[in-house]
Amino acid sequence: MPETKARTTEQIEADIAATRARLASTVDELVDRAHPKNVAKRQVEQARAQVFDERGQLRTQKLVAVGAAAVGVLGMLIMIRKLVGRR
């Protein structure tokens, strides 16, 4: 078995101080991430990335697909309403 050297009080206190500093940094980062303004900013960036590519060009294929899906859902709703209205 390897022998472990006894640590001094100063070493233990230094470890505790370093751990406390890392923990404080982590808490600060989490608070910053969870701030409503930053959350909203990330959501806007994600939405923008869905519509625009890296060069700032519209992602027309994705927009066409979303538009077609919306038209399809609307058509189904209209058809269901007409079928239900006949009864």
ABEGO torsion letter per residue (X at the ends): XBBBBBBBAAAAAAAAAAAAAAAAAAAAAAAAAABAAAAAAAAAAAAAAAABBAAGBBBAAAAAAAAAAAAAAAAAAAAAAAAAAAX
